[in-house]
Amino acid sequence: MSSFGESKKRILFFVEAMGGGVFTYIVDLANELGNKYDMYVAYAVRPQTPSDYKDYFDKRIHLIEVKNFTRSVNFSKDIKAFFEIRKIADEVKPDIIHLHSSKAGALGRWAFNGKKTPLFYTPHGYSFLMKNYSALKRFIYKVIETVSAKRLCITISCSEGEHQETLKLTKRAIYVDNGINMGELDNLLASIKAEEHPFTVFTLGRICYQKNPMLFNDIAKALPGIHFLWIGDGELREELTSPNIEITGWLDRKNALARSVSADVFLLTSLWEGLPISLLEAMYMKKPCVVNDVIGNHDVIHSGVNGYVCQNVCEFAKSIENIQNGKSSGLVETAYEGILNKYNTVAMAEKYSAIYEEAISSCEIRGGYYLTENILFFYDIYNTVERKAVA
């Protein structure tokens, strides 16, 4: 890290949860922002991080591994990570610091004071809302988030539902909806053709507690004449016992998309979400979407408008049967338009860029200090103009 570009403003991301949807989010956002900023991503590798993860990033992106980031609470490692991220920031000298995920958010909000360098935090799903944790663990995470929220930092949630949870912790809060990389997806889909197949209901992701395979299995049992497909694998594979369920195991990106293209309905039974990439991609591929009624899902899908939001097995079964009977064409087109106009990486990066620029400008005008209130006021005005333009 001895030589840095001088012409562009520097944005430094700290990312602990470099896997799954967060990984895709960081790659797409960093690559898009790299057109305007000198981008640095300080990260930790997780088991689910792709082995060739560096190839996903534009060559202009500076990647810095944080050796002491860990997912769980580890006081020895956490103290080392605290000083490690401060050292990285001292070397990079960023104009903006953006913390991604709970661990980076907790450490970063105490490692940096947020006075001279604007500080932002995106939770990507609050740990205290994750139902697979014990009540004690969720309480501890809630306390950490509550205390850390007092620091000088603006929280940028990735969905409106997450934003509403943030407002319970701090008023220094805004949100920018997650989005997908339509260009990258188009390139992959161009070489894929749908194959002959029975009417198929599919989902994509890890077979884990959060994704609620138990509910997926119950829905499949309720519709024994329909083929169900789970693209992925995971520790709760044995929960999928219904004979009409096929499990593909882990597939690479292109093969996973190929199976998705040759399916008819996207089903998401998650117990919680941030703003799921798999759902947004299904909307873009014009697959009717049927989702569980939780934060993240119902922020995007509005029942009877662009898909179906369900609360029990009976509602799921009825919605899938409606789609099978040809009652979803209008919903699919509305969902697709939502991606084109709102839930894409270009729109997402434009909003982040506007926020960053206002923070940097405010900092320069005030001689190295900035006011979070200025950013919040600017964002309200920005959103008002955008809503009028869409209307």
C-alpha positions as CSV (number, residue, x, y, z in Angstrom):
1,M,0.0,0.0,0.0
2,S,2.8,2.3,-0.8
3,S,1.4,4.2,-3.8
4,F,-2.1,5.5,-4.1
5,G,-3.9,7.4,-6.9
6,E,-4.1,11.1,-6.2
7,S,-6.7,12.2,-8.7
8,K,-9.8,10.6,-7.3
9,K,-11.3,10.7,-3.8
10,R,-10.7,7.5,-1.8
11,I,-13.5,5.3,-0.5
12,L,-12.5,2.6,2.0
13,F,-14.8,-0.3,2.7
14,F,-14.4,-2.5,5.7
15,V,-16.2,-5.9,5.2
16,E,-16.2,-8.8,7.6
17,A,-19.0,-10.8,6.0
18,M,-17.4,-11.5,2.6
19,G,-19.8,-14.3,1.6
20,G,-23.2,-14.9,0.0
21,G,-25.3,-11.9,-0.9
22,V,-23.0,-9.5,0.9
23,F,-20.1,-10.6,-1.3
24,T,-22.1,-10.0,-4.5
25,Y,-23.2,-6.6,-3.1
26,I,-19.7,-5.5,-2.3
27,V,-18.3,-6.7,-5.7
28,D,-21.0,-4.9,-7.7
29,L,-20.9,-1.7,-5.7
30,A,-17.1,-1.4,-5.5
31,N,-16.8,-2.1,-9.3
32,E,-19.5,0.5,-10.1
33,L,-18.0,3.1,-7.8
34,G,-14.6,2.4,-9.2
35,N,-15.5,4.4,-12.3
36,K,-15.5,7.5,-10.1
37,Y,-13.5,6.8,-6.9
38,D,-10.3,5.2,-5.9
39,M,-11.8,2.1,-4.2
40,Y,-10.3,0.1,-1.3
41,V,-11.9,-3.0,0.2
42,A,-10.5,-4.3,3.5
43,Y,-12.0,-7.7,4.0
44,A,-12.0,-11.1,5.8
45,V,-12.4,-14.4,4.0
46,R,-15.2,-16.7,5.1
47,P,-15.7,-20.4,4.3
48,Q,-18.4,-19.4,1.7
49,T,-16.1,-16.8,0.0
50,P,-15.4,-18.0,-3.5
51,S,-11.8,-19.3,-3.9
52,D,-11.3,-17.0,-6.9
53,Y,-12.9,-14.0,-5.2
54,K,-10.2,-11.6,-6.4
55,D,-11.2,-12.3,-10.0
56,Y,-14.7,-10.8,-9.4
57,F,-13.3,-7.4,-8.6
58,D,-12.3,-4.8,-11.2
59,K,-8.5,-4.6,-11.4
60,R,-8.7,-1.0,-10.2
61,I,-10.0,-2.1,-6.8
62,H,-7.4,-2.3,-4.1
63,L,-8.0,-5.4,-1.9
64,I,-6.6,-5.5,1.6
65,E,-7.1,-8.6,3.8
66,V,-7.8,-7.9,7.5
67,K,-6.1,-10.8,9.2
68,N,-8.0,-10.6,12.6
69,F,-11.6,-10.2,11.4
70,T,-13.7,-13.0,12.8
71,R,-17.4,-13.7,12.5
72,S,-18.0,-14.6,16.2
73,V,-17.1,-12.5,19.3
74,N,-13.4,-13.2,20.1
75,F,-11.9,-10.6,22.4
76,S,-8.3,-11.3,21.6
77,K,-8.9,-11.2,17.8
78,D,-11.3,-8.3,18.1
79,I,-8.8,-6.1,19.9
80,K,-6.2,-7.0,17.2
81,A,-8.7,-6.2,14.5
82,F,-9.5,-2.9,16.1
83,F,-5.9,-1.7,15.8
84,E,-5.4,-3.4,12.4
85,I,-8.3,-1.5,10.8
86,R,-7.0,1.8,12.3
87,K,-3.6,1.1,10.8
88,I,-5.2,0.4,7.4
89,A,-7.1,3.6,7.5
90,D,-4.0,5.6,8.5
91,E,-2.2,4.2,5.4
92,V,-5.0,4.6,2.9
93,K,-6.1,8.1,4.2
94,P,-9.6,7.7,2.8
95,D,-12.1,10.5,2.2
96,I,-15.0,8.2,3.2
97,I,-15.0,5.1,5.5
98,H,-18.0,2.7,5.0
99,L,-18.4,-0.3,7.4
100,H,-20.2,-3.3,6.1
101,S,-21.8,-6.0,8.3
102,S,-22.2,-6.2,12.1
103,K,-18.7,-7.0,13.2
104,A,-17.1,-4.3,11.0
105,G,-19.8,-1.9,12.1
106,A,-19.2,-2.6,15.8
107,L,-15.4,-2.3,15.6
108,G,-15.3,0.5,13.1
109,R,-17.6,2.8,14.9
110,W,-15.3,2.8,17.9
111,A,-12.0,2.7,16.0
112,F,-13.0,5.9,14.2
113,N,-14.6,9.0,15.6
114,G,-16.4,10.1,12.5
115,K,-15.5,13.8,12.9
116,K,-13.0,14.4,10.1
117,T,-13.6,11.4,7.9
118,P,-17.3,10.8,7.2
119,L,-18.3,7.4,8.6
120,F,-21.1,5.1,7.3
121,Y,-22.4,1.7,8.3
122,T,-24.5,-0.8,6.5
123,P,-25.7,-3.8,8.7
124,H,-26.7,-6.2,5.9
125,G,-29.2,-7.8,8.4
126,Y,-29.0,-7.1,12.1
127,S,-27.6,-10.0,14.1
128,F,-30.1,-9.4,16.9
129,L,-32.9,-10.2,14.5
130,M,-31.5,-13.6,13.5
131,K,-33.8,-16.2,15.0
132,N,-31.2,-19.0,15.0
133,Y,-29.3,-17.3,17.8
134,S,-30.3,-17.8,21.5
135,A,-32.3,-15.1,23.3
136,L,-29.1,-14.2,25.3
137,K,-27.0,-13.9,22.2
138,R,-29.6,-11.7,20.5
139,F,-29.8,-9.5,23.6
140,I,-26.0,-9.0,23.6
141,Y,-26.0,-8.1,19.9
142,K,-28.8,-5.7,20.5
143,V,-26.9,-4.0,23.3
144,I,-23.8,-3.7,21.1
145,E,-25.8,-2.1,18.3
146,T,-27.6,0.2,20.7
147,V,-24.4,1.5,22.3
148,S,-22.5,1.7,19.0
149,A,-25.4,3.7,17.4
150,K,-24.5,6.6,19.7
151,R,-21.3,7.1,17.8
152,L,-21.0,9.8,15.1
153,C,-21.9,7.6,12.1
154,I,-24.7,7.4,9.6
155,T,-26.3,4.0,9.1
156,I,-27.3,3.2,5.5
157,S,-29.7,0.2,5.5
158,C,-30.1,-1.8,2.3
159,S,-33.9,-2.0,2.5
160,E,-36.8,0.0,3.9
161,G,-37.6,-2.7,6.5
162,E,-34.0,-2.7,7.8
163,H,-34.2,1.1,7.9
164,Q,-37.2,1.0,10.2
165,E,-35.2,-1.2,12.6
166,T,-32.3,1.2,12.4
167,L,-34.6,4.1,13.4
168,K,-35.3,2.4,16.7
169,L,-31.5,2.7,17.4
170,T,-30.6,6.1,15.9
171,K,-32.1,8.9,13.9
172,R,-28.8,9.2,11.9
173,A,-30.2,6.8,9.4
174,I,-31.0,6.6,5.7
175,Y,-31.4,3.7,3.3
176,V,-30.4,2.8,-0.2
177,D,-32.1,-0.2,-1.8
178,N,-30.0,-3.2,-2.8
179,G,-29.7,-3.9,-6.5
180,I,-28.4,-6.4,-9.1
181,N,-25.9,-6.0,-11.8
182,M,-28.1,-6.2,-14.9
183,G,-25.2,-6.1,-17.4
184,E,-23.4,-9.0,-15.8
185,L,-26.6,-11.0,-15.6
186,D,-27.4,-10.3,-19.2
187,N,-24.0,-11.5,-20.3
188,L,-24.5,-14.8,-18.5
189,L,-28.1,-15.3,-19.6
190,A,-27.2,-14.7,-23.2
191,S,-25.6,-18.1,-23.5
192,I,-28.4,-20.0,-21.6
193,K,-31.5,-21.4,-23.1
194,A,-34.5,-22.8,-21.2
195,E,-34.9,-26.5,-21.5
196,E,-38.0,-28.6,-21.5
197,H,-39.1,-29.2,-18.0
198,P,-42.2,-29.9,-15.8
199,F,-43.8,-27.0,-14.0
200,T,-41.1,-26.2,-11.4
201,V,-40.9,-24.2,-8.2
202,F,-37.4,-23.3,-7.3
203,T,-35.2,-21.5,-4.7
204,L,-31.5,-20.8,-4.6
205,G,-29.1,-20.6,-1.7
206,R,-27.7,-22.4,1.4
207,I,-30.0,-24.9,3.0
208,C,-29.7,-23.4,6.4
209,Y,-31.9,-22.3,9.3
210,Q,-32.3,-18.7,7.9
211,K,-33.7,-20.0,4.6
212,N,-36.3,-22.1,6.4
213,P,-36.1,-25.4,4.5
214,M,-38.8,-26.8,6.9
215,L,-41.4,-24.5,5.4
216,F,-40.2,-25.2,1.9
217,N,-40.6,-28.9,2.6
218,D,-44.2,-28.4,3.9
219,I,-45.2,-26.4,0.8
220,A,-43.8,-29.2,-1.4
221,K,-45.8,-31.8,0.6
222,A,-49.0,-29.7,0.1
223,L,-48.4,-29.7,-3.7
224,P,-47.3,-33.3,-4.4
225,G,-47.9,-33.0,-8.2
226,I,-45.5,-30.1,-8.6
227,H,-41.7,-30.4,-9.0
228,F,-39.7,-28.4,-6.4
229,L,-36.0,-27.5,-6.9
230,W,-33.5,-26.3,-4.4
231,I,-30.4,-25.0,-6.1
232,G,-27.7,-25.2,-3.5
233,D,-26.8,-27.3,-0.5
234,G,-26.2,-27.0,3.2
235,E,-26.3,-28.4,6.7
236,L,-30.1,-28.8,6.8
237,R,-30.3,-30.8,3.6
238,E,-32.1,-33.6,5.6
239,E,-35.1,-31.4,6.3
240,L,-36.0,-31.6,2.6
241,T,-37.8,-35.0,2.7
242,S,-40.7,-34.5,0.4
243,P,-40.2,-36.9,-2.6
244,N,-41.0,-34.1,-5.1
245,I,-38.0,-32.0,-4.1
246,E,-34.8,-32.1,-6.1
247,I,-31.5,-30.8,-4.5
248,T,-28.8,-29.9,-7.0
249,G,-25.9,-29.5,-4.6
250,W,-23.6,-26.5,-5.1
251,L,-23.4,-25.2,-8.7
252,D,-21.2,-22.5,-10.2
253,R,-22.9,-19.3,-11.1
254,K,-23.7,-20.1,-14.8
255,N,-25.1,-23.6,-14.0
256,A,-27.2,-22.2,-11.2
257,L,-28.7,-19.6,-13.5
258,A,-29.3,-22.3,-16.1
259,R,-31.4,-24.3,-13.7
260,S,-33.2,-21.1,-12.7
261,V,-34.0,-20.2,-16.3
262,S,-35.6,-23.7,-16.7
263,A,-38.0,-23.2,-13.8
264,D,-41.3,-21.4,-13.4
265,V,-41.8,-20.0,-9.9
266,F,-39.3,-18.5,-7.5
267,L,-40.1,-19.4,-3.8
268,L,-38.4,-17.7,-0.9
269,T,-39.3,-19.1,2.6
270,S,-36.6,-17.2,4.6
271,L,-37.2,-16.4,8.3
272,W,-35.4,-13.1,7.7
273,E,-33.5,-11.2,4.9
274,G,-31.7,-8.0,4.2
275,L,-32.7,-7.5,0.6
276,P,-32.1,-10.8,-1.2
277,I,-30.1,-10.8,-4.4
278,S,-31.7,-14.1,-5.5
279,L,-35.1,-12.5,-5.3
280,L,-34.1,-9.5,-7.3
281,E,-32.5,-11.7,-10.0
282,A,-35.7,-13.8,-10.2
283,M,-37.7,-10.7,-10.7
284,Y,-35.3,-9.6,-13.5
285,M,-35.6,-13.0,-15.2
286,K,-39.4,-12.6,-15.1
287,K,-40.0,-15.5,-12.7
288,P,-43.2,-15.1,-10.6
289,C,-42.1,-14.6,-7.0
290,V,-43.8,-16.1,-3.9
291,V,-42.2,-15.0,-0.6
292,N,-42.5,-15.3,3.1
293,D,-43.8,-12.3,5.0
294,V,-40.6,-11.0,6.5
295,I,-38.4,-7.9,6.4
296,G,-36.5,-7.8,3.1
297,N,-39.0,-9.9,1.2
298,H,-42.1,-7.7,1.8
299,D,-40.0,-4.6,1.2
300,V,-39.7,-5.6,-2.4
301,I,-42.7,-7.8,-3.1
302,H,-46.2,-6.3,-2.7
303,S,-48.8,-9.0,-2.8
304,G,-51.0,-8.9,-5.8
305,V,-48.9,-6.1,-7.4
306,N,-45.6,-7.7,-8.3
307,G,-45.8,-11.1,-6.7
308,Y,-47.2,-12.9,-3.7
309,V,-46.4,-12.4,0.0
310,C,-47.7,-15.4,2.1
311,Q,-48.0,-16.2,5.8
312,N,-48.8,-19.9,5.9
313,V,-48.6,-23.1,3.8
314,C,-52.2,-22.7,2.5
315,E,-51.4,-19.2,1.1
316,F,-48.2,-20.4,-0.5
317,A,-50.0,-23.3,-2.1
318,K,-52.8,-21.2,-3.4
319,S,-50.4,-18.6,-4.8
320,I,-48.4,-21.2,-6.7
321,E,-51.5,-22.7,-8.1
322,N,-52.6,-19.3,-9.3
323,I,-49.4,-18.9,-11.1
324,Q,-49.7,-22.4,-12.6
325,N,-53.1,-21.4,-13.9
326,G,-51.7,-18.4,-15.7
327,K,-52.7,-15.6,-13.3
328,S,-49.3,-13.9,-12.9
329,S,-48.3,-12.2,-16.2
330,G,-49.1,-8.7,-15.0
331,L,-47.3,-9.2,-11.7
332,V,-44.2,-10.4,-13.5
333,E,-44.0,-7.3,-15.8
334,T,-44.4,-5.0,-12.8
335,A,-41.6,-6.8,-10.9
336,Y,-39.3,-6.6,-13.9
337,E,-40.0,-2.8,-14.2
338,G,-39.1,-2.4,-10.6
339,I,-35.6,-3.8,-11.3
340,L,-35.1,-1.6,-14.3
341,N,-36.1,1.5,-12.4
342,K,-34.9,0.9,-8.9
343,Y,-33.2,-2.3,-7.8
344,N,-30.1,-2.3,-9.9
345,T,-26.4,-1.5,-9.2
346,V,-26.3,1.6,-11.4
347,A,-29.2,3.2,-9.4
348,M,-27.6,2.0,-6.2
349,A,-24.2,3.4,-7.0
350,E,-25.6,6.7,-8.1
351,K,-27.3,7.1,-4.7
352,Y,-24.2,6.1,-2.7
353,S,-22.1,8.5,-4.9
354,A,-24.5,11.4,-4.2
355,I,-24.3,10.7,-0.4
356,Y,-20.5,10.4,-0.5
357,E,-20.2,13.6,-2.5
358,E,-22.4,15.6,-0.1
359,A,-20.3,14.3,2.8
360,I,-17.0,15.1,1.2
361,S,-18.3,18.6,0.1
362,S,-19.6,19.3,3.6
363,C,-16.2,18.2,5.0
364,E,-14.3,20.5,2.7
365,I,-16.5,23.5,3.3
366,R,-16.2,23.2,7.1
367,G,-12.4,22.8,7.1
368,G,-12.2,19.1,7.7
369,Y,-15.4,18.5,9.7
370,Y,-18.8,17.6,8.5
371,L,-22.3,17.5,10.0
372,T,-24.4,14.3,9.8
373,E,-27.5,16.5,9.8
374,N,-26.4,18.0,6.4
375,I,-26.3,14.5,4.9
376,L,-29.7,13.6,6.3
377,F,-31.2,16.8,5.0
378,F,-29.6,16.4,1.6
379,Y,-30.8,12.8,1.3
380,D,-34.4,13.8,2.1
381,I,-34.2,16.4,-0.7
382,Y,-32.6,13.8,-3.1
383,N,-35.3,11.3,-2.4
384,T,-38.1,13.8,-2.9
385,V,-36.7,14.8,-6.3
386,E,-36.3,11.1,-7.3
387,R,-39.9,10.2,-6.3
388,K,-41.3,13.1,-8.3
389,A,-39.2,12.0,-11.3
390,V,-40.5,8.4,-11.1
391,A,-44.0,9.6,-10.7
